[in-house]
Amino acid sequence: MSKKLIKSGIIVSAMTLVSRVLGLVRDVVIANLMGAGSGADVFILANKIPNFLRRLFAEGAFAQAFVPVFTEYQQKQSDEEVRLLIAKVTGTLGVLVSIVTLVGVLASPVIIALFGNGWFVAWINDEPSGAKFELASFLLKITFPYLWFITFTALAGSILNTRGRFAVSAFTPVFLNIAIICAALFVAPELEQPEIGLALGVFFGGLIQFLFQLPFLLKEKALVKPSWGWNHPGVTKIRTLMLPAIFGVSVSQINLLFDTFIASYLMTGSISWLYYSDRLLEFPLGLFGIAIATVILPALSKKHVNDEGKGFETTMNWGVKAILLLGMPAMCGLIILAKPMLMVLFMRGAFTFDDVEMASYSLMAYGSGLLSFMLIKVLAPGYYSRQDTKTPVRYGIIAMVSNMVFNVIFAIPYGYVGLAIATSLSALLNAGLLYRGLHKANVYRVNRQTGLFFFKTLLSCLMMTLVLIQFLPGQDIWLQQVFSQRAISLLGLIGLGAASYLLSMILLGIRPWKLKTGL
């Protein structure tokens, strides 16, 4: 199982790498076109709402609820029963999501008033920034149907993942990035308000993602005629698991939306700075954290169905060690190289050095919580694979309320940076509670070998940090360099950091390329 997990993890990571690289290209193009001005703030909010729902369905509550039930059906039911489950889930989900999408399009001003409340208040008072509210309401009408497309993309991806076809769903987001890049290059510049062109890119990106999955479902004999099945036993089980799981698995995303709500009251650019910081955070989180969580959920579900307690714990251990191995150096790298990365990726066109400086502060704050975000992705499946959604919901609510408290504490003195600090602290609390719950239930406990692995990883990261600080050029040097020089310098620092980390791990007796379950 260890080799199979590693192979699956590599496949998902490789496909996700392509998607994340294109995602960065997309953000570079948007930054060049829009900078961090009011238009960028408006598009980012209009895109963030369906993007939040994407996380909720594609990587969150739906997948966490559907995969264990679908796995159980595949293990214990006939092929006909499995196909019937797919038909009932597709039909029921289709009706509900169609209603939600229609309401979302019609009620877009209400939704923007909720999440961009500062703009709504300005609109009521006839202030200049009130124009953001009107534009955001219009853009959301274009971007909200993305929810419909991505819901069925998530369903298809969950089916394919459970059957070992990880590459398809991991590659699918590439089409969204391509669509937005094309819209930013060829459509948006021709419009008086370029953000409208970007919104159209989101719409068509979702449509292409949905269509891309269909041939693979047909090949797996999983493309069936949808039918209503609210009371079907499998659907009942999935919706029972899914509703509370929405809170449990998506706390970090809800916190990010709450940050946006507060940021709408702050200076222009706050939403954009937080967005670009979050995008850089999402690169290692998607490449490592989500990829590892994607491949261990079906494995954990099978272990639970087949009552393999020791195998369950071993798989969890593998996931945690993989997160430590990859997440800790990524966290240190984000913090130390925050400003150089932003300069290389975004500092051109409408995105100035002042924007780089402002975004670097929130990136360092977000970066400090990267390991916590990753651990949540691995620890949460420890509950959902056992069809336990109530426990992580309770922890998620605690973390979400704590985030609101942290926002009040840190946003007043530190503004938008305080919002990022609060999000990272709430993620740390959520990860801690998830592990504590697994430990108390005697489901998963960090063993001595994993503890020693953590200590050696920490020492290796410390060595990497010292090396990077020693060779990091000063700010004046970065500003004097042209783009190609900055890019070469950044790549050299990343390579130097990776080499020092790898060398330290080898000297401490760890062979990262030989990471296997139980070692």
C-alpha positions in Angstrom: 0.0 0.0 0.0 2.9 2.4 0.8 4.3 2.2 -2.8 0.8 2.7 -4.2 0.2 5.7 -2.0 3.5 7.2 -2.9 2.9 6.6 -6.6 -0.6 8.1 -6.4 0.7 11.1 -4.4 3.4 11.7 -7.1 0.8 11.6 -9.9 -1.5 14.0 -8.1 1.4 16.3 -7.1 2.7 16.3 -10.7 -0.7 17.2 -12.2 -1.3 19.7 -9.4 2.1 21.3 -10.1 1.1 21.9 -13.7 -2.2 23.5 -12.5 -0.5 25.6 -9.8 2.2 26.9 -12.2 -0.5 28.0 -14.6 -2.4 29.4 -11.6 0.7 31.6 -10.9 0.9 32.6 -14.5 -2.8 33.5 -14.3 -2.2 35.7 -11.2 0.9 37.3 -12.9 -1.2 38.3 -15.9 -4.0 39.6 -13.7 -1.6 41.6 -11.5 0.0 43.1 -14.6 -3.4 44.1 -16.0 -5.2 45.2 -12.8 -2.5 45.8 -10.1 -3.9 46.1 -6.6 -6.5 48.9 -7.3 -10.2 49.0 -6.9 -10.9 47.0 -10.1 -8.7 44.2 -8.8 -10.4 44.2 -5.4 -13.8 43.9 -7.0 -12.9 41.0 -9.3 -11.1 39.2 -6.6 -14.2 39.3 -4.3 -16.5 38.3 -7.1 -14.2 35.4 -7.9 -13.5 34.4 -4.3 -17.2 33.6 -3.5 -17.5 30.8 -6.2 -13.9 29.8 -5.5 -14.8 29.3 -1.9 -17.6 27.1 -3.0 -15.2 25.2 -5.2 -13.1 24.4 -2.2 -16.2 23.5 -0.3 -17.4 21.0 -2.9 -14.2 19.9 -4.9 -11.8 19.6 -2.0 -14.1 19.8 1.0 -17.4 18.6 2.4 -18.8 16.9 -0.6 -15.7 14.8 -1.4 -15.2 14.0 2.3 -18.8 12.7 2.6 -19.1 11.0 -0.8 -15.9 9.1 -1.0 -16.4 6.9 2.1 -19.9 6.0 1.2 -19.0 5.4 -2.5 -16.1 3.2 -1.3 -18.4 1.2 0.9 -20.8 0.6 -2.0 -17.9 -0.5 -4.2 -16.6 -2.9 -1.6 -20.0 -4.4 -0.5 -22.6 -3.8 -3.2 -23.1 -4.9 -6.8 -22.1 -2.9 -9.8 -25.7 -2.1 -10.5 -26.2 -0.7 -7.0 -23.0 1.4 -7.5 -24.4 2.9 -10.7 -27.8 3.5 -9.0 -26.0 5.4 -6.3 -24.2 7.6 -8.9 -27.5 8.3 -10.6 -29.3 9.2 -7.4 -26.5 11.5 -6.2 -26.2 13.2 -9.6 -29.9 13.8 -9.9 -30.4 15.0 -6.3 -27.3 17.2 -6.3 -28.3 18.6 -9.8 -31.7 19.9 -8.6 -30.3 21.4 -5.4 -27.3 23.1 -7.0 -29.4 24.4 -9.9 -31.7 26.1 -7.4 -28.8 27.5 -5.4 -27.1 28.8 -8.6 -30.2 30.5 -9.8 -30.8 32.1 -6.4 -27.1 33.2 -6.3 -27.3 34.9 -9.7 -30.6 36.7 -8.8 -29.5 37.7 -5.3 -25.9 38.7 -6.2 -26.3 42.2 -4.6 -27.4 40.6 -1.3 -24.4 38.3 -1.4 -22.0 41.1 -2.1 -23.6 43.2 0.6 -22.8 40.4 3.0 -19.2 39.7 2.1 -18.3 43.2 0.9 -20.2 45.0 3.5 -17.9 48.0 3.6 -18.7 48.7 -0.1 -22.4 48.3 0.5 -22.3 50.8 3.3 -20.4 53.2 1.1 -23.0 52.7 -1.7 -25.9 53.5 0.7 -24.1 56.7 1.8 -23.3 57.7 -1.9 -19.6 57.5 -1.3 -17.1 57.1 -4.2 -16.2 53.5 -3.2 -19.9 52.6 -3.5 -19.3 51.9 -7.2 -17.4 48.8 -6.1 -20.6 47.4 -4.8 -22.5 47.8 -8.0 -19.7 46.4 -10.2 -19.1 43.4 -7.8 -22.8 42.6 -7.9 -22.7 42.5 -11.7 -19.5 40.4 -11.8 -21.0 37.8 -9.4 -23.8 37.2 -11.8 -21.2 36.0 -14.3 -19.0 34.1 -11.9 -21.6 32.4 -9.7 -22.7 29.7 -12.3 -19.2 28.3 -11.8 -20.7 26.6 -8.8 -22.9 24.5 -11.0 -20.1 23.3 -13.2 -17.6 22.7 -10.4 -20.1 20.7 -8.3 -20.4 18.0 -11.0 -16.7 18.3 -11.7 -16.2 17.4 -8.0 -18.5 14.5 -8.2 -16.8 13.1 -11.3 -13.4 13.6 -9.7 -14.4 11.8 -6.5 -15.6 8.8 -8.5 -12.4 8.7 -10.5 -10.2 9.2 -7.5 -11.9 6.3 -5.7 -11.2 4.1 -8.7 -7.5 5.2 -8.7 -7.8 7.7 -11.6 -6.2 10.5 -9.7 -4.5 12.3 -12.6 -7.7 13.3 -14.3 -9.2 15.3 -11.5 -5.8 16.7 -10.5 -5.3 18.0 -14.1 -8.8 19.4 -14.5 -8.1 22.8 -12.8 -5.6 23.5 -15.6 -8.5 24.4 -17.9 -9.8 27.1 -15.5 -6.4 28.8 -15.5 -6.1 28.6 -19.3 -9.5 30.1 -19.7 -8.8 33.1 -17.3 -5.3 33.6 -18.9 -6.9 33.8 -22.4 -9.6 36.1 -21.1 -7.0 38.4 -19.5 -4.8 38.5 -22.6 -7.4 38.7 -25.4 -10.8 39.8 -24.0 -10.2 42.0 -20.9 -7.9 44.6 -22.7 -10.6 45.2 -25.3 -13.2 46.1 -22.6 -13.7 49.4 -20.8 -13.9 47.5 -17.6 -11.4 44.6 -18.0 -12.6 42.9 -14.8 -15.7 41.8 -16.8 -13.5 39.9 -19.2 -11.8 38.1 -16.3 -15.3 37.1 -14.9 -16.2 35.6 -18.3 -13.0 33.6 -18.1 -14.1 32.1 -14.8 -17.5 31.1 -16.4 -16.1 29.4 -19.4 -13.3 27.8 -17.4 -15.9 26.1 -15.2 -17.8 24.9 -18.3 -14.6 23.4 -19.9 -13.7 21.6 -16.6 -17.1 20.0 -16.5 -17.0 18.8 -20.1 -13.5 17.4 -19.7 -14.5 14.9 -17.1 -17.3 13.3 -19.1 -15.3 11.0 -21.4 -13.4 9.5 -18.4 -16.7 8.8 -16.6 -18.0 7.1 -19.7 -14.8 4.9 -19.9 -15.4 3.9 -16.2 -19.1 3.1 -17.0 -20.0 5.7 -14.4 -21.8 8.1 -16.8 -25.5 7.4 -15.9 -28.8 9.1 -16.3 -29.5 11.3 -13.2 -32.6 10.6 -11.2 -34.0 12.2 -8.0 -33.1 10.2 -4.9 -33.4 12.3 -1.8 -34.5 9.3 0.3 -32.1 6.7 -1.3 -30.1 5.1 1.5 -26.7 6.2 0.0 -27.9 9.7 -0.7 -29.3 10.0 2.8 -26.0 8.9 4.3 -24.0 11.3 2.1 -26.1 14.3 2.9 -26.1 13.5 6.6 -22.3 13.4 6.5 -22.0 16.4 4.2 -24.0 19.1 5.9 -22.0 19.2 9.1 -18.8 18.5 7.2 -19.2 21.9 5.4 -18.1 23.6 8.6 -15.6 21.0 9.7 -13.4 20.9 6.6 -13.9 24.5 5.3 -13.1 26.6 8.4 -9.9 28.1 6.8 -11.9 29.1 3.7 -14.7 30.6 5.8 -12.1 32.5 7.7 -10.6 33.9 4.5 -14.1 35.1 3.5 -14.5 36.7 6.9 -11.1 38.4 6.3 -12.5 39.8 3.1 -15.6 41.1 4.9 -13.4 43.1 7.3 -10.9 44.1 4.5 -13.8 45.8 2.6 -13.7 48.4 5.4 -9.9 48.9 5.1 -7.8 50.8 2.6 -8.1 50.1 -1.1 -5.7 47.3 -2.0 -6.2 45.3 1.2 -8.3 42.6 -0.5 -5.8 42.4 -3.4 -2.7 42.1 -1.1 -4.4 39.4 0.9 -5.4 37.6 -2.3 -1.9 37.6 -3.8 -0.4 36.4 -0.5 -3.0 33.7 -0.3 -2.3 32.6 -3.9 1.4 32.0 -3.1 0.3 30.1 0.0 -2.0 28.0 -2.1 0.9 26.8 -4.3 2.6 24.5 -1.7 -0.7 23.8 0.0 -2.3 22.4 -3.2 0.9 20.8 -4.4 1.6 18.9 -1.2 -1.2 19.2 1.4 -4.3 18.6 -0.8 -2.5 16.1 -3.0 -1.6 13.9 0.0 -5.1 14.3 1.5 -6.6 13.3 -1.9 -4.8 10.0 -2.0 -5.1 9.0 1.6 -8.9 9.5 2.0 -9.8 6.5 -0.3 -7.1 4.4 1.4 -8.3 5.3 4.9 -11.9 4.6 3.9 -11.0 1.1 2.6 -9.0 0.4 5.8 -12.1 1.4 7.9 -14.5 -0.6 5.8 -12.3 -3.7 6.0 -11.6 -3.1 9.8 -7.9 -2.8 9.4 -7.1 -0.7 12.5 -3.3 -1.0 12.3 -3.3 -0.2 8.6 -5.5 2.9 9.3 -3.0 4.2 11.8 0.0 3.4 9.5 -1.6 5.3 6.6 -2.2 8.3 8.9 1.4 8.2 10.0 2.6 8.2 6.4 0.4 11.3 5.6 1.7 13.2 8.7 5.3 12.4 7.9 4.9 13.4 4.3 3.4 16.8 5.4 6.3 17.4 7.8 8.8 16.5 5.1 7.4 18.9 2.5 5.4 21.4 4.5 8.0 22.7 7.0 10.7 23.7 4.5 7.9 25.3 2.3 6.7 27.3 5.3 10.2 28.6 6.1 10.8 29.4 2.4 7.6 31.4 2.1 8.5 33.5 5.1 12.1 34.2 4.2 11.6 34.7 0.5 8.3 36.5 0.6 9.4 39.8 -0.9 11.7 38.3 -3.6 8.9 35.9 -4.7 6.4 38.7 -5.0 8.9 40.9 -6.9 9.7 38.2 -9.4 6.1 37.1 -9.9 4.1 40.2 -9.8 6.1 43.4 -9.9 5.3 44.7 -13.3 2.6 46.7 -15.1 0.1 48.0 -12.6 1.6 46.1 -9.7 4.2 48.4 -8.0 7.0 47.8 -5.4 4.7 49.4 -2.8 2.2 46.6 -3.5 5.0 44.1 -3.2 6.0 45.4 0.2 2.4 45.5 1.5 1.6 42.0 0.2 4.9 40.6 1.6 3.7 41.3 5.2 0.5 39.3 4.8 2.4 36.5 3.0 4.7 36.1 5.9 1.7 36.0 8.3 -0.1 33.5 6.1 3.1 31.5 5.6 3.5 30.9 9.3 0.3 28.9 9.2 1.1 26.8 6.2 2.0 23.7 8.2 -1.2 23.9 10.1 -3.3 24.3 6.9 -1.6 21.2 5.6 -2.1 19.1 8.7 -5.8 19.9 8.7 -6.0 18.4 5.2 -4.5 15.2 6.4 -6.0 14.9 9.9 -9.6 15.7 8.8 -9.8 12.6 6.6 -9.1 10.6 9.7 -12.6 11.5 10.8 -14.4 11.5 7.5 -13.1 8.2 6.3 -14.8 6.7 9.4 -18.0 8.7 8.6 -17.6 10.9 11.7 -18.5 14.5 10.7 -19.8 15.8 14.1 -16.4 15.9 15.8 -14.5 18.0 13.2 -17.6 20.3 13.0 -17.3 21.0 16.7 -13.6 21.8 16.3 -14.2 23.8 13.2 -16.8 26.0 14.9 -14.4 26.6 17.8 -11.6 27.6 15.4 -14.0 29.8 13.4 -15.1 31.7 16.5 -11.6 32.0 17.7 -10.6 33.5 14.3 -13.2 36.2 14.8 -11.7 37.0 18.2 -8.2 37.0 16.8 -9.4 39.3 14.0 -10.6 41.8 16.6 -7.3 41.5 18.6 -4.9 41.8 15.6 -6.8 43.7 12.9 -7.1 46.9 15.0 -3.3 47.4 15.4 -2.1 45.6 12.2 -4.9 46.1 9.7 -5.0 43.5 6.9 -1.8 41.8 8.2 -3.7 41.2 11.4 -6.3 39.3 9.4 -3.7 37.0 8.1 -2.2 36.5 11.5 -5.7 35.6 12.9 -6.3 33.1 10.1 -3.0 31.3 10.7 -3.6 31.1 14.5 -7.1 29.7 14.0 -5.6 27.1 11.6 -3.1 26.1 14.3 -5.9 25.7 16.8 -8.0 23.7 14.4 -5.1 21.3 13.6 -4.4 20.9 17.3 -8.0 20.0 18.1 -8.2 17.5 15.2 -5.1 15.7 16.4 -6.3 15.8 20.1 -9.6 14.2 19.1 -7.9 11.4 17.2 -5.5 10.8 20.0 -8.3 10.7 22.7 -10.4 8.3 20.5 -7.3 6.1 20.2 -7.6 6.2 16.4 -4.2 7.9 15.7 -1.3 8.8 17.9 2.1 10.1 16.8 4.5 7.4 17.6 8.1 7.7 18.7 9.5 7.4 15.1 7.2 10.2 13.8 8.2 12.4 16.7 11.9 11.8 16.0 11.2 12.5 12.3 9.6 15.8 13.3 12.6 16.8 15.4 15.1 16.0 12.5 12.9 17.9 10.0 12.9 20.9 12.4 16.7 20.9 12.6 17.0 20.6 8.9 14.7 23.6 8.4 16.7 25.6 10.9 19.9 24.9 8.9 18.1 25.8 5.6 16.9 29.1 7.2 20.4 30.0 8.4 21.8 29.4 4.9 19.1 31.4 3.2 19.6 34.4 5.5 23.3 34.3 5.0 23.0 34.5 1.2 19.9 36.6 0.8 20.7 39.9 -1.1 19.6 43.2 0.4 16.5 45.0 -0.9 18.5 47.6 -2.8 20.2 44.9 -4.8 16.8 43.3 -5.7 15.5 46.7 -6.9 18.6 47.3 -9.1 18.3 44.0 -10.8 16.2 43.5 -14.0 13.6 40.7 -14.1 15.9 38.0 -15.5 18.5 38.7 -12.8 15.8 38.6 -10.0 14.5 35.4 -11.4 17.9 33.7 -11.5 18.7 35.0 -8.0 15.4 33.6 -6.6 15.8 30.2 -8.3 19.4 30.1 -7.0 18.1 30.8 -3.4 15.4 28.2 -3.7 17.9 25.6 -5.0 20.3 26.5 -2.3 17.7 26.2 0.4 16.5 22.8 -1.0 20.0 21.5 -1.2 20.9 22.6 2.4 17.6 21.0 3.6 18.2 17.8 1.8 21.9 17.6 2.9 20.8 18.2 6.6 18.2 15.4 6.3 20.8 13.0 5.0 23.3 13.9 7.7 20.6 13.3 10.3 19.9 9.8 8.8 16.7 10.6 6.9 16.4 9.5 3.3 13.4 11.5 2.0 13.2 9.6 -1.3 12.6 6.4 0.6 9.7 7.6 2.7 7.4 4.6 3.2 4.5 3.8 5.4 5.7 2.8 8.9 9.3 3.9 8.5 
